[in-house]
């Protein structure tokens, strides 16, 4: 038999865990290092805690510069840190990279940095035959605001699981931008614009820092590739808990649901930057939801963590394993 190749998207969790075991950290300045589900490292430098994240943008060509900053800022914020400094490596396809395209992406990066209060401090740019569309890889650094950095592995049995905004926000925005003419033809120009504008909601820095400052947050996670499903499983496996989710409580915007249904995609397994998973004890979750509501950020308790393993999806008295996806739903048609 020939070698089996992985599909596009994240590495399978079991295989990735095996790979990460090679990196045994003995540096006392590394407070959070490489581990499954941990999207940002945390270092102790000169008495301060510094969070560091790296994430690429590979699914889209439009607004790639904006996304590169936003998704990395999100990862930093889930540590309870304020994003501060950004570097970007930009690879452009040979024979398809005009000066106007490169200027556009540089402008998007600059605009996004201003929006998140981040300084761009360097990077690398080249044109190469190794890519067929622009590929941007961002590195973000930030300062932890309190005395403790959060990790994905911090979920405790008994914690409520809060979800902000909506599942699959990013997926709907990507579809509307990459398949604009077809979306307009099927749903109309106003609907297409509504979905496109969801890009304005993919940042979670504001809500992450607000929740962190309310206090008693045990963990936060930004469900990106693989969507809500990937985010929940990463939290459960990193924390060694069982998470039970109430299906009817999962927020999915109507425009998101309609668009994904048209393409036959499951919102539970599609790109979900803009949503934020927060784990906190019940006595704190109400305060967090109330504070986010004051900031006009929708948030709802969708489930709870228990002793055990896995992620369950409950609907009344019925329950089943939460759906898992071998790759992000978006990868099936882009």
C-alpha positions as CSV (number, residue, x, y, z in Angstrom):
1,X,0.0,0.0,0.0
2,X,1.2,3.5,-0.8
3,X,1.6,6.2,1.8
4,X,-1.6,7.9,3.0
5,X,-1.5,11.7,2.8
6,X,-3.3,14.0,5.2
7,X,-6.2,16.2,3.8
8,X,-5.7,20.0,3.8
9,X,-6.2,21.7,7.1
10,X,-4.9,21.1,10.6
11,X,-3.0,18.0,11.4
12,X,-5.0,15.2,13.1
13,X,-4.9,15.8,16.9
14,X,-3.4,12.4,17.7
15,X,-0.6,12.8,15.2
16,X,0.0,16.4,16.3
17,X,0.2,15.4,19.9
18,X,2.9,12.8,19.0
19,X,4.9,15.4,17.2
20,X,4.7,17.9,20.0
21,X,6.1,15.4,22.5
22,X,9.5,15.9,20.9
23,X,9.7,19.4,22.3
24,X,10.6,18.9,26.0
25,X,10.9,22.4,27.6
26,X,13.5,22.9,30.4
27,X,13.6,26.7,30.2
28,X,12.0,28.2,33.3
29,X,11.1,31.3,31.3
30,X,8.7,29.4,29.2
31,X,5.4,29.4,31.1
32,X,3.2,28.0,28.4
33,X,4.9,26.0,25.6
34,X,3.8,23.9,22.6
35,X,0.8,21.7,23.4
36,X,-2.4,20.6,21.7
37,X,-4.9,23.5,21.6
38,X,-2.5,26.1,22.9
39,X,-2.5,28.8,20.3
40,X,0.0,31.1,22.0
41,X,3.1,30.6,24.1
42,X,3.8,32.7,27.2
43,X,7.3,33.7,28.3
44,X,8.5,35.4,31.4
45,X,10.9,38.2,30.4
46,X,12.3,40.8,32.7
47,X,9.5,40.3,35.3
48,X,6.8,40.6,32.6
49,X,4.7,37.9,30.9
50,X,4.8,38.1,27.1
51,X,2.4,36.1,24.9
52,X,3.6,35.0,21.4
53,X,1.4,33.6,18.6
54,X,1.9,32.6,15.0
55,X,-0.9,31.9,12.5
56,X,-1.2,31.9,8.7
57,X,-3.9,33.0,6.4
58,X,-4.3,30.4,3.6
59,X,-8.1,30.2,2.9
60,X,-8.7,33.5,1.1
61,X,-7.1,36.2,-1.1
62,X,-9.4,39.1,-0.3
63,X,-8.8,41.0,3.0
64,X,-5.9,38.6,3.7
65,X,-3.9,41.4,5.3
66,X,-6.7,42.3,7.7
67,X,-7.2,38.6,8.7
68,X,-3.5,38.1,9.3
69,X,-3.5,40.7,12.1
70,X,-6.9,39.9,13.5
71,X,-6.5,36.1,14.0
72,X,-3.1,36.5,15.7
73,X,-4.4,39.3,17.9
74,X,-7.2,36.9,18.9
75,X,-4.8,34.2,20.0
76,X,-2.9,36.7,22.1
77,X,-6.0,37.9,23.8
78,X,-7.1,34.4,24.8
79,X,-4.0,34.4,27.1
80,X,-5.4,37.5,28.9
81,X,-2.8,39.6,27.1
82,X,-3.1,42.8,25.1
83,X,-1.7,42.5,21.5
84,X,1.2,44.9,21.0
85,X,3.7,44.0,18.2
86,X,3.2,42.3,14.8
87,X,5.5,40.8,12.2
88,X,4.4,39.3,8.9
89,X,5.9,37.0,6.3
90,X,4.1,37.5,3.0
91,X,4.5,35.1,0.0
92,X,3.1,36.2,-3.3
93,X,2.6,33.9,-6.4
94,X,4.9,34.3,-9.3
95,X,3.4,36.0,-12.4
96,X,0.2,37.0,-10.5
97,X,1.5,39.6,-8.1
98,X,1.1,43.2,-9.4
99,X,2.3,46.2,-7.4
100,X,-1.3,47.1,-6.8
101,X,-2.0,43.7,-5.2
102,X,1.0,44.0,-2.9
103,X,0.1,47.6,-2.0
104,X,-3.4,46.5,-1.2
105,X,-2.3,43.8,1.3
106,X,0.2,46.1,2.9
107,X,-2.6,48.7,3.4
108,X,-4.8,46.0,4.9
109,X,-2.1,45.0,7.4
110,X,-1.6,48.7,8.4
111,X,-5.3,49.3,8.8
112,X,-5.8,46.2,10.9
113,X,-2.8,47.1,13.1
114,X,-4.3,50.6,13.8
115,X,-7.7,49.0,14.6
116,X,-6.2,46.7,17.2
117,X,-3.7,49.2,18.6
118,X,-0.7,47.1,17.4
119,X,2.7,48.2,16.0
120,X,4.0,46.5,12.9
121,X,7.7,45.9,13.6
122,X,9.0,43.9,10.6
123,X,8.7,40.8,8.5
124,X,9.6,39.3,5.2
125,X,8.1,39.6,1.6
126,X,8.9,37.6,-1.5
127,X,7.5,36.4,-4.8
128,X,7.7,32.6,-5.3
129,X,6.4,29.8,-7.5
130,X,5.7,27.8,-4.4
131,X,2.3,29.4,-3.8
132,X,-0.7,30.0,-6.1
133,X,-2.3,32.8,-4.0
134,X,-1.0,35.2,-1.4
135,X,0.0,33.4,1.9
136,X,0.5,35.5,4.9
137,X,2.0,34.2,8.2
138,X,1.7,36.6,11.1
139,X,3.6,36.6,14.4
140,X,2.0,38.6,17.3
141,X,3.4,39.5,20.7
142,X,1.5,40.9,23.6
143,X,1.7,41.7,27.3
144,X,-0.3,39.7,29.9
145,X,-2.4,42.2,31.8
146,X,-2.8,40.4,35.1
147,X,-0.7,38.1,37.3
148,X,-1.8,34.9,35.6
149,X,-1.8,33.9,31.9
150,X,-4.7,31.8,30.7
151,X,-4.3,28.5,28.8
152,X,-6.6,26.3,26.8
153,X,-5.9,23.6,29.4
154,X,-7.4,25.5,32.3
155,X,-11.0,24.3,32.0
156,X,-12.2,22.8,35.4
157,X,-15.1,20.3,36.0
158,X,-18.2,22.4,36.8
159,X,-17.2,25.3,34.6
160,X,-19.8,26.9,32.4
161,X,-18.9,27.1,28.7
162,X,-19.7,30.5,27.2
163,X,-19.8,31.3,23.4
164,X,-19.8,34.8,22.0
165,X,-21.4,36.1,18.8
166,X,-22.0,33.2,16.4
167,X,-20.5,30.0,15.1
168,X,-19.1,30.1,11.6
169,X,-18.9,33.9,11.3
170,X,-15.6,33.7,9.5
171,X,-16.8,31.0,7.2
172,X,-19.7,33.1,6.0
173,X,-17.5,36.1,5.4
174,X,-15.0,34.0,3.4
175,X,-17.7,32.5,1.2
176,X,-19.4,35.8,0.5
177,X,-16.0,37.3,-0.5
178,X,-14.6,34.4,-2.5
179,X,-17.9,33.4,-4.2
180,X,-19.4,36.9,-4.4
181,X,-21.1,36.7,-7.8
182,X,-22.8,33.4,-7.0
183,X,-23.9,34.5,-3.6
184,X,-25.4,37.7,-5.1
185,X,-27.2,35.7,-7.8
186,X,-28.8,33.3,-5.3
187,X,-29.6,35.6,-2.3
188,X,-29.3,39.2,-3.6
189,X,-26.8,42.0,-3.2
190,X,-28.0,43.1,0.2
191,X,-27.6,39.6,1.7
192,X,-24.1,39.2,0.1
193,X,-23.0,42.5,1.7
194,X,-24.4,41.5,5.1
195,X,-22.3,38.3,5.0
196,X,-19.2,40.2,3.7
197,X,-19.4,42.7,6.5
198,X,-19.1,39.9,9.1
199,X,-15.4,40.4,8.7
200,X,-15.7,43.4,11.0
201,X,-16.7,40.9,13.8
202,X,-13.8,38.4,13.6
203,X,-11.8,40.1,16.3
204,X,-12.2,38.9,19.9
205,X,-9.7,41.1,21.7
206,X,-12.4,43.4,23.2
207,X,-14.5,40.6,24.7
208,X,-11.5,38.4,25.7
209,X,-9.9,41.2,27.7
210,X,-13.3,42.3,29.2
211,X,-14.0,38.8,30.4
212,X,-10.5,38.4,31.8
213,X,-10.8,41.6,33.7
214,X,-14.2,40.6,35.2
215,X,-12.2,37.9,36.9
216,X,-12.3,34.1,37.5
217,X,-12.0,33.0,33.9
218,X,-10.3,29.6,33.8
219,X,-9.7,29.3,30.1
220,X,-10.4,31.0,26.7
221,X,-10.1,29.6,23.2
222,X,-10.6,31.1,19.7
223,X,-12.3,28.5,17.5
224,X,-10.7,29.1,14.1
225,X,-10.0,26.3,11.6
226,X,-12.3,23.4,12.3
227,X,-14.8,25.8,13.9
228,X,-16.6,25.3,17.1
229,X,-16.1,21.5,17.0
230,X,-12.3,21.8,16.8
231,X,-12.3,24.5,19.5
232,X,-14.3,22.5,22.0
233,X,-12.4,19.3,21.4
234,X,-9.1,21.1,21.9
235,X,-10.3,22.6,25.2
236,X,-11.6,19.2,26.4
237,X,-8.5,17.3,25.5
238,X,-6.1,19.9,26.8
239,X,-8.0,20.1,30.1
240,X,-8.8,16.4,30.4
241,X,-12.5,17.1,30.9
242,X,-15.8,16.2,29.3
243,X,-17.7,19.1,27.8
244,X,-21.5,18.8,27.3
245,X,-23.1,21.3,24.9
246,X,-26.8,22.1,24.5
247,X,-27.5,22.1,20.8
248,X,-30.4,24.6,20.9
249,X,-28.2,27.1,22.7
250,X,-25.5,27.3,20.1
251,X,-25.9,30.7,18.4
252,X,-25.7,30.8,14.6
253,X,-26.8,34.0,12.8
254,X,-29.6,33.4,10.4
255,X,-27.6,34.8,7.4
256,X,-24.7,32.4,8.3
257,X,-27.0,29.4,8.6
258,X,-28.7,30.2,5.2
259,X,-25.4,30.6,3.4
260,X,-23.8,27.5,4.8
261,X,-26.9,25.4,4.2
262,X,-26.9,26.5,0.6
263,X,-23.4,25.1,0.2
264,X,-24.1,22.0,2.2
265,X,-21.7,23.0,5.0
266,X,-22.0,22.3,8.7
267,X,-21.7,25.5,10.8
268,X,-20.3,23.4,13.7
269,X,-17.1,22.6,11.7
270,X,-16.5,25.8,9.8
271,X,-14.1,28.7,10.3
272,X,-15.3,30.6,13.4
273,X,-12.9,33.4,14.1
274,X,-15.0,36.1,15.8
275,X,-16.5,33.6,18.2
276,X,-14.9,33.1,21.6
277,X,-15.1,30.2,24.0
278,X,-14.8,31.1,27.7
279,X,-14.7,28.7,30.6
280,X,-15.6,30.0,34.0
281,X,-17.4,28.8,37.2
282,X,-21.2,29.4,37.2
283,X,-20.9,32.1,39.9
284,X,-18.8,34.2,37.4
285,X,-20.3,33.3,34.1
286,X,-23.4,35.5,34.6
287,X,-21.2,38.5,35.4
288,X,-19.2,37.8,32.3
289,X,-22.2,37.5,30.0
290,X,-23.7,40.7,31.6
291,X,-20.4,42.6,31.1
292,X,-20.2,41.5,27.4
293,X,-23.9,42.5,26.9
294,X,-23.1,46.0,28.2
295,X,-20.4,46.1,25.5
296,X,-23.0,45.0,22.9
297,X,-21.3,41.6,22.4
298,X,-23.8,38.7,22.4
299,X,-22.7,35.9,24.7
300,X,-24.5,32.8,26.0
301,X,-23.8,29.8,28.2
302,X,-24.0,26.8,25.8
303,X,-22.8,24.0,28.1
304,X,-20.7,22.8,31.0
305,X,-17.6,20.8,31.8
306,X,-17.6,17.6,33.8
307,X,-15.0,15.0,34.9
308,X,-14.3,12.6,32.1
309,X,-13.3,12.9,28.4
310,X,-14.8,14.0,25.1
311,X,-17.4,16.4,23.9
312,X,-21.1,15.6,23.8
313,X,-24.0,17.3,21.9
314,X,-27.3,17.2,23.8
315,X,-30.8,17.8,22.5
316,X,-33.3,17.3,25.2
317,X,-32.8,13.9,26.7
318,X,-30.9,12.7,23.6
319,X,-27.1,13.0,23.4
320,X,-24.4,12.0,21.0
321,X,-20.8,12.7,20.4
322,X,-20.2,16.2,19.1
323,X,-19.5,16.0,15.4
324,X,-15.8,15.9,14.4
325,X,-14.5,17.0,11.1
326,X,-11.4,15.7,9.3
327,X,-10.9,19.2,7.9
328,X,-12.6,22.5,8.0
329,X,-15.8,22.6,6.1
330,X,-14.6,25.6,4.0
331,X,-11.8,23.4,2.6
332,X,-14.4,21.3,0.8
333,X,-15.2,23.9,-1.7
334,X,-12.5,26.6,-1.8
